[in-house]
Amino acid sequence: MTAQVVNKSDKKLWLAAIKPPMYSVAIMPIWVGTAIAVWEKNGINWSIFLTFITSAILILAWENISNDVFDSETGIDKNKHHSLVNLTGNKDLIFWLGNLCLFLGILGIVIISWWLQDLTVIGLILLCCFLGYLYQGPPFRLGYQGLGEILCFFAFGPLAISAAYYSQTKSWSINILIASIIIGITTTIILFCSHFHQVKDDLAAGKRSPIVRMGTKAGSQVLNWSCGIVFVLISICVGLGFFPVWTLLSFAGLPFAIYLCRHVSNHHDQPEKVSNCKFIAVYLHFFSGLLFGLGFVL
């Protein structure tokens, strides 16, 4: 019986370390950028789309894996049992596994650029990777200065979505810029929510996350405004004709936004109860983004 309990516990830790739900963060910018291209150009290059999705997942895997490696060096993850470094006890192995994911992801983007005979996409994605390294990697570690959310917004919003759109159209669009702001915000909300339950560990490691800087109460109020802005922007853009009316399907994610805001408002200063809020934010990001993109396709 004890062995079974330990085995189940290990499986939960490994699932928490791998973070399967979080990979919607990689998929959604590519999906939305491609969906807008389909709406505007009435066509899709499936080879580019599927290669881009695969590469985005691999690059995000690199970010998550290397984040565990770099955090292990600062001691901020000493109480994080689901850190890959803590689970394996082999930091070098995890480091090179992350680099392999990065290499394969970039290789996919290079192939797309070769198909297009254009270096724009690889340039945009390399910039995304650079922002990802600035967030977590030495000597920068800008996430420790509370700048992670800004980097996250640009990497997973304007840059990634523009790259996906350009890979299909080799052009630019005002609709892409506006849509990238929306997806950038919902992605950043996930990172923002990840700080509420670890204020004590962040302070001990010298990490000045936005929640450490402003406090959990003010953070919950910022979260309310951020969620509201997403749906207000979509409504305005539909009203002005920038987005098709079908993008209002994204409002199916509104219940997740309401639940997230109420949950954080009620438990913002209770780490054990608020620790799941980032996963609620993932549901908000996934369902609102999936249906937002579907609205363009329809």
N, C-alpha and C positions, 0 to 999 in steps of 0.2 A: 504493500500500500504506500509506504514511504517513497519507494522508487517511482511509483506512478505519479505521486504528487510532485516530486522533483522534476520529473520529465515534463509534466504539464507546465510547471513554472518556467522551465528552460525554454519551452516552445513560445510561451508568452513573451519572454524577454527577447528572444530572437526576432519575433514578429515586431515587437516595439522598436528593436534596433534597425530592422530593415525598412520599417515604415511604409508598407505597401500603399495605404491611402494617400500618402503625401505625393505620390508620383502623378497625381492629377495636376499638380502644380506645373509639371513639365509638359503635360499633354495639352492643357487648356489653351495656352497662347498659340500653339501650332494649329489647334482645331479652330479657334476663332479667326485667326489670320487667314487660314485657308477658306473658311466658310464665307468670309467677306469677299474673297477673291472669286469664289463660285457665284456669289450674288451679282457681282459687278461684271464678271467676264463670261459667265455661263459655261464654265468648264473647270476641270480639275486634272492635274497630273498625279495619278495615284502613286507612281513610283517615288516621286519627290515627297509627297505627303507622308507615306509610310516610312521612308528613310528618315525624314525629319523627325517624326514621332519617336522612332527608335533611338536616334541620336540624342534627342532631348532627354529621354529617360536615362540614357547612359551618362550624360553630362550632369544631370541632377544627382545620380548615384555617386558620381565623383564628389560633388559638393557635400552631400550628406556624410560620405565616408571620411573625406579629408577633414570635415568639421569635427568629427569624433577624434581624429588624430591630433589636430591642433588644440582642441579643448583639453585633451589629456595632458598636454604640456603645461597648461596653466593651472591645472588642479580643479577647474570648475566642474568637471564631471566625476569627481571622486565619489559622489553619492548617486550617480546615474548608473544604475545596475544594467541598463539596456544599452550602454555604450558598446560599440563593436570592439573597441580596444579593451574595455574591462571584461567583456565576454570571452575574448580569445587570449588575452594576455600577451598579444604579439602585435605591437604597434607598427613594426616594420612591414609585416605581412599586410595589414590593413592599409597602410600608406601606399604600397605598390599595387594593391588591388584597386584602390581609388584611381591611381594614375592610369591603370589599364582601361578602366571605364572611360576616363577622359580621352585617352588615345583613340579608342574605338568610336566614341561619340564624335570627336572632331573629324575622324576619317569619313564618317557618314556625311558630314557637312561639306568636306572637301569633294566628295563624289557629287553631291548636289551642285556645287559650284562648277565642277567640270562639265556636268550635263548642261548647265546654263551658259557656260563659257563666260562667267561673270564672277568677280571676287566679292561682290557686295554682301552676299549672305554670309560667307565665311568671316568677313570683317565684322559684321554685326554680332555674330555668335562668339567670336574671339573676345569682343568687347564685353559681352555678357559674362564669359568665363573670367575675364580680368576683374570685373566687379565682384564676382563670386569670391575670388581670391582676396580682394581687398577686404571683404567682409570678415573672413576667418583666418587668413594666412599671415604669418609673420613676415616682416616686422610691422605690418599695417594694423591688422586686427581692428578694423574700423567698427565692427559690431560691438566691440568692448567700449567704444566711445558713444554708443547710442545711434550710430549712423546706418545700421543694418537695414532698417526699414526703407530708407531712401534708396540704397543700393538695390534692394529687392524690387522696389517699385519700377525702377528703370530697366532692370535686367529682365524681369518677367512680364513687364508691360510694354512700353514703346519699342524696346530693342527686339525682343523675341517675336512679338506679334508682327512688327514691320518686316522682320526677316522671313517669317512664314508667308506673309502676303507677297513679298517681293519674289520669293522662290516660285510662286505660281504665275505672277503677272509681269515681273521685271519693271514695275512701276510703283508709284506711291499714291496715297489717297487720304483725304481729310477724314473719311470714315474710319480708317485704320487708327489715326491718331486719337480720335475720340474713344473708340472701342478699347484701345490700349490703356487709356486712363482707367476705365472701368475694371478691366481684368487686373491691371496693376494694383488697384486698391484692394480688390478681394484677395489677391495673393499676399499682399502686405499685411492684411488683417490676420492671416494665419501666423506669420512670424510675430506680429505684435502680441497675439494671444498666448504665444509660447512663453512669454516672460512672466505672466501673472503669478505662477506657482513657484518660481525659483528666485524670488527677490533675495532671500537670505544667501543662497549659493552665489548669486551674481555679486552681491556686496562683498562677500568673502574673497572672491577672485578679482575684485576691482573692476567688474564689468558694469558700466554705467548705461544699462539698457534704458529705453524710454520709460518703462514702468518704474525702474529704480529712480530715475530723475524726477518724474512727475508724481509718483505715488500711485497706488492701485485704484484709489477712488477717482482721481482725475483721469486715469487710464481708461476706466470703464465708461466715462463720459465721452472721451475721444472715440472709443469704439462705437458708441451710439451714433455719433455724427458721421463716422466713416461708413457705416452700413447704410445710413439714410441717404448719403450722397450718391451711392451706387444706383439706387432705384430712382432717385430724382433725376439723375443724369440720363438714364435710359428713357424715362418718361418725356423729358424735354426733347431729346434727340428724335424720338418717334413723332412728337408733336411738330417738330420743325422739318421733318421729312428726311433727316440724315439716316435713320434706321427704318427698316420695314416694320409694320405694325406687329408682325409675328414675333419680333424680338421681345415683346411684352410677355412671352412665355417664360422669360427669365424670372418673372415675379413668382414663379413656383418656388423659388429659393427664399422668398420673403419670410415664410414661417421659420426657417432656420436662422435667419437674421434676427428675428424677434426673440426666438428662444435663446440665441447666443447672448444678445444684449441683456436680457432679463437675468440669465444665469450668471453672467459676469457681474452685473450690478448687485446681485444678491450675495455673491460669494467672492468678490474681488480680493478680499484680505484673508481668505481661508484656502491655503495652498492645496490641501487634500481634495477639496470640493471643486476648485476652479481648474485643476490640472488637466481636465478633459476638454477645456474650452477650445483648444486649438483644433481638436478633431471635429467639433461642431462647426468651426470656421472652415474646415476642409469640405464638409458637406455643403455649406453655403457656397463656397467657391466652385465646387464641382457641379452642383445642380443648376445654379444660376448661369454659370459659364457654358455648360452643355446646351442648355435650352436657349441661351442668348445666341450661340452660334447656329443652332438649329433654325432659329428665326430667320437668319439670313439665307440659309439653304432653302427653306420653304418658300 
